[in-house]
Amino acid sequence: QVQLVESGGGLVRPGGSLRLSCVASGKIGGLYAMGWYRQVVGRQREFIATSTNRDTTDYADSVKGRFTTSGDFVNKTAYLQLNSLKLEDAAVYYCSAEGLEANGSPRQDWGQGTQVTVSS
């Protein structure tokens, strides 16, 4: 059973910063990417950032230059540094881990989410 646990969410003022962490446990075969998504009530979950085991990263345009992600694939941990936060960044942030099933098919596991609130 794969479990992902996020932490680091909270309340911050506009312009502030937070650092989210995600720790994965259990057997994740062929883990190759750890990503971050966010969701606001009533809207679809949206991609924010991802890091891969080839040391590459990718970001949504809305967070480029403000958010930074990194992944430790030995310890199955990912981080998301959120800087210059805006009101519209408020959401539940989810961590995901992408790997492979025993038969080689892809799988994606999710954490329970951590709330980020941006308010003055």
Long-range contacts (C-beta under 8 A, 24 or more apart in sequence): 1-26, 2-26, 2-27, 2-28, 2-97, 2-109, 3-109, 3-111, 4-95, 4-96, 4-97, 4-109, 4-110, 4-111, 4-112, 5-111, 5-112, 6-93, 6-94, 6-95, 6-111, 6-112, 6-113, 6-114, 7-114, 8-114, 9-93, 9-114, 9-115, 9-116, 9-117, 10-115, 10-116, 10-117, 11-117, 11-118, 11-119, 12-85, 12-116, 12-117, 12-118, 13-85, 13-118, 13-119, 13-120, 14-85, 14-86, 14-87, 14-118, 14-119, 14-120, 15-84, 15-85, 16-85, 16-118, 17-81, 17-82, 17-83, 17-84, 17-85, 18-81, 18-82, 18-85, 18-116, 19-79, 19-80, 19-81, 19-82, 20-79, 20-80, 20-81, 20-82, 20-93, 20-95, 20-114, 20-116, 21-77, 21-78, 21-79, 22-77, 22-78, 22-79, 22-80, 22-95, 22-111, 23-75, 23-76, 23-77, 24-76, 24-77, 24-78, 24-95, 24-97, 24-109, 25-76, 28-76, 28-97, 28-99, 28-109, 29-99, 29-100, 29-101, 29-102, 30-99, 30-100, 31-73, 31-76, 31-97, 31-98, 31-99, 32-73, 32-98, 32-99, 32-100, 33-71, 33-97, 33-98, 34-71, 34-73, 34-76, 34-77, 34-78, 34-95, 34-96, 34-97, 34-98, 35-69, 35-78, 35-95, 35-96, 35-98, 36-69, 36-78, 36-80, 36-93, 36-94, 36-95, 36-96, 37-93, 37-94, 37-96, 38-89, 38-91, 38-92, 38-93, 38-94, 38-116, 39-91, 39-92, 39-94, 39-113, 40-90, 40-91, 40-92, 45-94, 48-80, 48-93, 49-80, 51-78, 62-88, 63-89, 82-116, 85-116, 85-118, 86-118, 87-118, 87-119, 88-118, 89-116, 89-118, 90-116, 90-117, 90-118, 90-119, 91-115, 91-116, 92-116
